[in-house]
Amino acid sequence: PEAEEGNIEYKLKLVNPSQYRFEHLVTQMKWRLQEGRGEAVYQIGVEDNGLLVGLSEDEMKASLKTLRRMAEKVGADITILREREVAYDSDIPRRITEVLVRKVPDDQQFLDLRVAVLGNVDSGKSTLLGVLTQGELDNGRGRARLNLFRHLHEIQSGRTSSISFEILGFNSKGEVVNYSDSRTAEEICESASKMITFIDLAGHHKYLKTTIFGLTSYCPDFAMLVVSASTGIAGTTREHLGLAMALKVPFFIVVSKVDLCTKATIERTVKQLERILKQPGCNKVPLLVTNDDDAVTAAQQFAQSPSITPIFTLSSVSGDNLDRLKVFLNILPPLTNSKEQEELMQQLTEFQVDEIYTVPDVGTVVGGTLYRFVLSYKIPQLGVSFTFASNILFIFVPSGICREGEPLVVGPMDDGQFLQLKVCSIQRNRSACRVLRAGQAATLALGQFDRSLLRKGMVMVSPEMNPTVCSVFEAEIVLLFHSKTFRKGFQVTVHVGNVRQTAIVEQIHGKVGVT
């Protein structure tokens, strides 16, 4: 049945509505767009109870015409996602049509989602991102990933060791907007109505702490776990899967390099993934995407149910099934609705500093994400040996709002104090921005503030927060695996957002067995 909340609307038909009915339909569309933070899905030919009735050809044309009028009234665009015939008690062919309605909110430049890219080393993460964002297939030797690397040793080794960001845009009609046709990042931001920001993380075990930093610091909406079809679940794949589960980041899986494998090998890798996802520790429902229709269904069910895990099989060299992933990303809705987003924005500002720069004629610039912490979490039991088991992870949710010209305080300094400063300007994706909202990443210009006083892990908060420094805290932890005994005096590394700090266990109050 149709849900009162959410961005999906069922309509049996929209044939020649009266003026009063039309205005009611427009108001209803505004509500659905608000619930989906700029996106809504209309299913034409479906009753409110979910019964697939279908419409004749003439009725469907009239209904789509009315839907276009409604979209024009609210300043939105519509895209037909899929059409299918239904078996109904009638000699006349009947079909239902699923339509995506998209409107960028008046207070935003574009809809924004962040996707963290996880997976073992050499699974094809950076190559896949290069193909998606550059618009050109790989040559089989890693040419597509060269533009993503930040350091010379990454180019020489072909392995990511740092965190990089890549953007993929979709216009109002669902068409891809990327760096092809010599576009710049600024042009992509101007042309796109929806932006996917990929956070490319390291796959090698040596850089696991960097991957943890990327997941806890940049607050991704979703995670994309890339698995090579030829090697299957190997290396850090299990660790990355465990991280996504522990931090409650919804994830989908991409099986890459299918051009190098036989059909039997691909099926074996998919079955291996399905077996792990169905284990009690994960308790997921795998959904293998085999066509465009599956991609649409996967995007809708993935956002509605946290237990659904879509699985894609594709090749960055031949381009097989690459369009299915693009369809999925285009339709993928945000996790929070408008009401939840407004509640988060009412919180006091807390901006965590991830990067520090000095820009000529601008001064000191800091990069980071706007959020606050929630010091509670639950780590699932996966039955996996984690080499980072002595690390403690904390979950946070984005909140607050930051405006250009707003006074903030930054710290803590060496003496535990916080210093006053002013946000001179804000940029997101290399474009000027006046307001930064909960969960968004950006760079803030601080003018002539002394850079030497800043360091990664500091926070810029509202003066009303009256921030204080603590050196002792209590935490409930789950020890997944460790070769030594976890006892008083044990030294651990605590990851709180982008803060990575060593700590010592001073007291253990008790333990609870987990079966």
MARMI-810627 format. One line per 4 residues: number of its first residue (from 1); their letters; for each residue y, z, x of C-alpha. Coordinates in pm, whole numbers, plus 50000, padded with zeros to 5 digits. Layout:
N
NUM	A	Y:Z:X | ...
This chain:
515
1	PEAE	50000:50000:50000 | 50360:49944:50100 | 50521:50238:50279 | 50860:50365:50166
5	EGNI	50963:50409:50529 | 50918:50160:50811 | 51028:49800:50857 | 50754:49616:50660
9	EYKL	50833:49493:50308 | 50590:49335:50057 | 50728:49083:49808 | 50520:48899:49551
13	KLVN	50786:48632:49499 | 51163:48581:49521 | 51222:48295:49276 | 51575:48255:49134
17	PSQY	51675:48623:49121 | 51974:48728:48909 | 52293:48829:49087 | 52221:49198:49027
21	RFEH	51865:49156:49155 | 51989:48962:49458 | 52232:49239:49557 | 51951:49493:49522
25	LVTQ	51728:49279:49748 | 52006:49257:50009 | 52047:49636:50007 | 51671:49668:50047
29	MKWR	51677:49431:50347 | 51952:49638:50509 | 51731:49946:50472 | 51429:49777:50628
33	LQEG	51641:49647:50917 | 51779:49994:50971 | 51428:50142:50973 | 51317:49885:51233
37	RGEA	51640:49923:51436 | 51728:49557:51380 | 51389:49406:51290 | 51199:49379:50962
41	VYQI	50883:49195:50854 | 50860:49044:50505 | 50521:48948:50362 | 50574:48700:50079
45	GVED	50296:48665:49822 | 50178:49027:49851 | 50203:49289:49576 | 50337:49639:49645
49	NGLL	49986:49780:49645 | 49887:49542:49925 | 49692:49294:49710 | 49704:48940:49859
53	VGLS	49795:48722:49560 | 49964:48425:49726 | 50212:48173:49589 | 50203:47803:49509
57	EDEM	50391:47556:49731 | 50697:47543:49503 | 50712:47919:49455 | 50686:47976:49830
61	KASL	50968:47730:49905 | 51192:47900:49647 | 51107:48246:49781 | 51183:48147:50141
65	KTLR	51512:47994:50028 | 51609:48324:49864 | 51503:48515:50176 | 51730:48294:50390
69	RMAE	52021:48365:50155 | 51953:48738:50186 | 51941:48712:50567 | 52269:48517:50575
73	KVGA	52429:48784:50359 | 52351:49057:50614 | 52407:48833:50920 | 52040:48813:51023
77	DITI	51805:48531:51124 | 51452:48469:51001 | 51144:48329:51177 | 50814:48243:51012
81	LRER	50542:48431:51198 | 50233:48298:51023 | 50103:48142:50702 | 49757:48160:50556
85	EVAY	49578:48055:50239 | 49420:48318:50015 | 49129:48296:49775 | 49258:48376:49427
89	DSDI	49146:48296:49071 | 49334:47967:49054 | 49269:47598:49114 | 49610:47564:49280
93	PRRI	49612:47641:49657 | 49796:47967:49717 | 49923:48111:50044 | 50113:48406:50183
97	TEVL	50383:48387:50450 | 50487:48651:50700 | 50851:48636:50809 | 51036:48820:51088
101	VRKV	51396:48914:51005 | 51610:49008:51306 | 51967:49132:51326 | 52124:49295:51628
105	PDDQ	52298:49617:51512 | 52677:49598:51517 | 52700:49871:51782 | 52451:49705:52021
109	QFLD	52449:49391:52235 | 52074:49335:52189 | 51754:49516:52089 | 51599:49679:52394
113	LRVA	51243:49781:52485 | 51112:49907:52820 | 50757:49827:52931 | 50603:49989:53239
117	VLGN	50351:49765:53420 | 50045:49951:53550 | 49723:49843:53719 | 49526:49842:54041
121	VDSG	49650:49665:54354 | 49589:49286:54350 | 49534:49283:53973 | 49818:49033:53926
125	KSTL	50097:49256:53788 | 50391:49110:53980 | 50258:48755:53945 | 50236:48792:53566
129	LGVL	50593:48927:53550 | 50712:48641:53770 | 50555:48386:53535 | 50700:48554:53224
133	TQGE	51053:48598:53360 | 51085:48282:53570 | 50922:48041:53324 | 50699:47874:53586
137	LDNG	50325:47914:53638 | 50189:48053:53964 | 50035:47822:54227 | 49735:48052:54280
141	RGRA	49879:48196:54603 | 50141:48432:54463 | 50449:48209:54459 | 50563:48343:54119
145	RLNL	50593:48701:54246 | 50817:48634:54548 | 51142:48680:54354 | 51031:49024:54236
149	FRHL	50981:49185:54577 | 51258:49404:54716 | 51141:49446:55078 | 51019:49217:55357
153	HEIQ	50693:49408:55400 | 50618:49351:55029 | 50652:48976:55078 | 50436:48986:55390
157	SGRT	50159:49199:55236 | 50190:49073:54880 | 50181:49430:54751 | 50448:49616:54555
161	SSIS	50552:49945:54714 | 50874:50016:54521 | 50998:50007:54162 | 51164:49685:54044
165	FEIL	51302:49573:53709 | 51267:49233:53544 | 51401:49116:53209 | 51259:48884:52945
169	GFNS	51472:48790:52645 | 51402:48649:52299 | 51669:48486:52084 | 51705:48537:51709
173	KGEV	51448:48262:51641 | 51186:48422:51866 | 51226:48171:52149 | 51190:48292:52509
177	VNYS	51509:48335:52712 | 51439:48379:53085 | 51554:48264:53429 | 51438:47905:53373
181	DSRT	51712:47639:53351 | 51901:47831:53625 | 52009:48110:53392 | 52159:48429:53536
185	AEEI	52094:48782:53415 | 52434:48784:53243 | 52352:48461:53055 | 52014:48600:52945
189	CESA	52185:48911:52806 | 52438:48697:52618 | 52176:48462:52469 | 51906:48716:52382
193	SKMI	51892:48922:52066 | 51592:49119:52197 | 51538:49223:52558 | 51215:49339:52722
197	TFID	51276:49526:53048 | 50963:49535:53263 | 50929:49821:53512 | 50705:49685:53788
201	LAGH	50517:49976:53947 | 50301:49998:54258 | 49925:49960:54226 | 49810:50078:54570
205	HKYL	49680:50433:54594 | 49919:50503:54881 | 50215:50459:54644 | 50074:50660:54351
209	KTTI	50362:50910:54364 | 50605:50618:54328 | 50417:50508:54017 | 50431:50862:53874
213	FGLT	50806:50868:53947 | 50854:50539:53761 | 50665:50659:53454 | 50831:51000:53431
217	SYCP	51180:50890:53530 | 51249:50564:53346 | 51117:50668:53003 | 50922:50351:52909
221	DFAM	50858:50273:52541 | 50522:50110:52619 | 50291:50050:52914 | 50106:49729:53004
225	LVVS	49785:49797:53198 | 49684:49486:53396 | 49316:49456:53491 | 49170:49175:53701
229	ASTG	48887:48995:53521 | 48701:48949:53849 | 48704:49314:53969 | 48721:49500:53637
233	IAGT	48807:49869:53633 | 48854:49951:54000 | 49082:50142:54235 | 49370:50319:54060
237	TREH	49306:50165:53716 | 49157:50490:53583 | 49439:50698:53733 | 49703:50475:53574
241	LGLA	49522:50489:53240 | 49514:50868:53267 | 49886:50879:53347 | 49974:50676:53038
245	MALK	49755:50901:52824 | 49896:51221:52975 | 50256:51113:52919 | 50176:50983:52568
249	VPFF	50301:50634:52646 | 50141:50378:52409 | 49968:50110:52616 | 49809:49769:52577
253	IVVS	49581:49593:52824 | 49606:49250:52988 | 49296:49107:53156 | 49434:48864:53417
257	KVDL	49287:48596:53645 | 49052:48457:53379 | 49079:48116:53549 | 48876:48253:53843
261	CTKA	48588:48387:53636 | 48307:48265:53418 | 48304:48347:53049 | 48025:48600:53107
265	TIER	48232:48785:53369 | 48533:48804:53137 | 48317:48939:52855 | 48167:49200:53088
269	TVKQ	48514:49322:53191 | 48631:49337:52828 | 48320:49533:52725 | 48377:49772:53016
273	LERI	48730:49835:52893 | 48617:49879:52533 | 48356:50131:52641 | 48612:50346:52826
277	LKQP	48867:50323:52544 | 48610:50447:52291 | 48518:50752:52497 | 48617:51093:52351
281	GCNK	48886:51138:52617 | 49068:50822:52509 | 48952:50787:52147 | 49117:50444:52112
285	VPLL	49030:50147:51894 | 49027:49830:52111 | 49157:49512:51946 | 49077:49190:52134
289	VTND	49346:48925:52076 | 49184:48581:52048 | 49457:48380:51867 | 49823:48392:51761
293	DDAV	49729:48549:51428 | 49562:48837:51615 | 49876:48877:51829 | 50093:48929:51518
297	TAAQ	49843:49174:51370 | 49813:49360:51701 | 50191:49406:51733 | 50220:49551:51383
301	QFAQ	49916:49781:51402 | 49997:49889:51759 | 50333:50028:51648 | 50195:50190:51332
305	SPSI	49884:50354:51478 | 49874:50514:51825 | 49495:50470:51838 | 49509:50086:51839
309	TPIF	49491:49928:52189 | 49536:49547:52201 | 49353:49360:52478 | 49476:49019:52601
313	TLSS	49291:48779:52831 | 49510:48531:53018 | 49580:48340:53338 | 49910:48321:53528
317	VSGD	49792:48001:53702 | 49664:47788:53416 | 49880:47956:53152 | 49580:48016:52923
321	NLDR	49667:48251:52633 | 50006:48335:52786 | 50184:48245:52460 | 49986:48511:52274
325	LKVF	50137:48781:52494 | 50485:48637:52432 | 50428:48640:52054 | 50315:49003:52080
329	LNIL	50621:49108:52285 | 50858:48923:52051 | 50731:49107:51742 | 50669:49447:51904
333	PPLT	50898:49695:51722 | 51061:50006:51869 | 50877:50337:51841 | 51160:50538:51682
337	NSKE	51329:50453:51355 | 51703:50473:51294 | 51694:50832:51164 | 51510:50962:51471
341	QEEL	51743:50767:51699 | 52050:50918:51531 | 51907:51268:51572 | 51850:51206:51943
345	MQQL	52204:51077:51984 | 52344:51401:51840 | 52213:51592:52143 | 52439:51675:52435
349	TEFQ	52457:51420:52718 | 52209:51449:53005 | 52200:51162:53255 | 51956:51183:53546
353	VDEI	52052:51021:53876 | 51784:50787:54016 | 51985:50566:54254 | 52313:50606:54441
357	YTVP	52529:50318:54570 | 52870:50253:54720 | 53029:49935:54581 | 53343:49783:54742
361	DVGT	53656:49814:54522 | 53455:50024:54274 | 53354:50335:54465 | 53050:50552:54406
365	VVGG	52797:50419:54154 | 52489:50600:54022 | 52194:50453:53833 | 51962:50636:53596
369	TLYR	51851:50704:53239 | 52009:50906:52960 | 51768:51171:52833 | 51680:51540:52811
373	FVLS	51356:51730:52881 | 51096:51870:52647 | 50881:52103:52860 | 50559:52071:52662
377	YKIP	50269:51836:52694 | 49895:51791:52653 | 49684:51605:52906 | 49372:51439:52762
381	QLGV	49028:51489:52912 | 48910:51156:53050 | 48632:51281:53278 | 48807:51101:53565
385	SFTF	48855:51221:53923 | 49233:51233:53977 | 49345:51254:54337 | 49687:51368:54215
389	ASNI	49537:51655:54014 | 49757:51910:54194 | 50063:51735:54046 | 50216:51874:53728
393	LFIF	50371:51622:53486 | 50633:51695:53222 | 50725:51484:52921 | 51082:51421:52810
397	VPSG	51245:51235:52523 | 51566:51033:52548 | 51869:51179:52376 | 52246:51198:52383
401	ICRE	52522:50945:52422 | 52757:50865:52711 | 53092:50687:52676 | 53322:50519:52922
405	GEPL	53590:50766:53034 | 53383:51072:52935 | 53416:51386:53154 | 53084:51524:53280
409	VVGP	52961:51775:53537 | 52708:51685:53810 | 52471:51908:54005 | 52316:52131:54105
413	MDDG	52482:52147:54448 | 52339:52344:54740 | 52501:52661:54602 | 52373:52594:54247
417	QFLQ	52716:52495:54116 | 52812:52185:53911 | 53118:51971:53990 | 53339:51788:53742
421	LKVC	53368:51408:53739 | 53464:51121:53508 | 53266:50810:53406 | 53498:50520:53495
425	SIQR	53278:50232:53369 | 52922:50155:53255 | 52699:49851:53316 | 52361:49762:53165
429	NRSA	52164:49462:53291 | 52468:49360:53499 | 52689:49340:53188 | 52979:49571:53098
433	CRVL	52900:49834:52837 | 53128:50094:52679 | 52864:50323:52527 | 52525:50432:52665
437	RAGQ	52272:50555:52409 | 51965:50775:52420 | 51686:50627:52629 | 51895:50349:52785
441	AATL	51911:50294:53162 | 52242:50195:53321 | 52469:50230:53622 | 52781:50447:53600
445	ALGQ	53087:50402:53823 | 53232:50737:53934 | 53539:50611:54122 | 53619:50792:54444
449	FDRS	53375:51080:54392 | 53228:51183:54730 | 52886:51013:54758 | 52763:51262:55019
453	LLRK	52758:51532:54750 | 52507:51338:54538 | 52131:51304:54572 | 51846:51168:54365
457	GMVM	51722:51408:54099 | 52064:51550:54014 | 52183:51552:53654 | 52514:51460:53496
461	VSPE	52554:51663:53179 | 52809:51750:52915 | 53026:52049:53017 | 52937:52206:52679
465	MNPT	52578:52246:52801 | 52682:52514:53055 | 52397:52417:53291 | 52225:52681:53500
469	VCSV	51969:52658:53780 | 51622:52816:53758 | 51376:52873:54040 | 51089:53020:53834
473	FEAE	50930:52881:53516 | 50611:52913:53316 | 50389:52616:53235 | 50061:52554:53056
477	IVLL	49852:52317:53268 | 49519:52138:53243 | 49333:52095:53572 | 49147:51765:53553
481	FHSK	48989:51769:53897 | 49052:51921:54235 | 48836:51979:54541 | 48977:52329:54595
485	TFRK	49033:52635:54378 | 49357:52655:54182 | 49474:53011:54255 | 49775:53229:54321
489	GFQV	49974:53097:54616 | 49852:52740:54558 | 50116:52473:54638 | 50169:52191:54389
493	TVHV	50412:51903:54337 | 50602:51919:54010 | 50723:51593:53852 | 50999:51659:53597
497	GNVR	51153:51328:53498 | 51279:51183:53825 | 51269:51520:54005 | 50983:51562:54249
501	QTAI	50972:51918:54381 | 50712:52131:54557 | 50636:52466:54397 | 50407:52766:54455
505	VEQI	50189:52929:54190 | 50307:53291:54175 | 50091:53416:53889 | 49806:53293:53668
509	HGKV	49817:53468:53330 | 49475:53353:53214 | 49255:53052:53160 | 49100:52881:52861
513	GVT	48785:52673:52898 | 48797:52314:52773 | 48480:52144:52656
